[in-house]
Amino acid sequence: MLAQRHPVLEEKAARDRAEGKTEGRAEGKAEGRVEGKTEGRAEGKAEALISVLTERGVSIDLASRERILAESNQARLDHWIVRAIRCATVDELFADP
């Protein structure tokens, strides 16, 4: 037996799909904002770390600068910022505690 299309059911299904898409977009935007804020904080900490090292006269080679700027772990960046206050070289900055 062939199924007949029921206009009311089809309309409801279309509304449900549209509602699902809208909810999905909203969730995606919210997740994107959170990710963006997290990345922004990490970038800010990395830049602050480089500023502290530069102001203290600690030489930063390109590989070290790239490592700092690529770091996304905020706890590690916080740890490095504290170490940057006293370290004499980037090797000391990156050394295991």
Long-range contacts (C-beta under 8 A, 24 or more apart in sequence): 38-72, 38-74, 39-72, 41-74, 42-71, 42-72, 42-73, 42-74, 42-77, 43-69, 45-74, 45-77, 45-78, 45-81, 46-71, 46-77, 48-81, 49-77, 49-80, 49-81, 49-84, 52-81, 52-84, 52-85, 53-84, 53-87, 53-90, 53-93, 56-84, 56-85, 58-84, 58-87, 58-88, 58-89, 58-90, 58-93, 59-89, 59-90, 60-90, 61-90, 64-90, 64-93, 64-94, 67-94
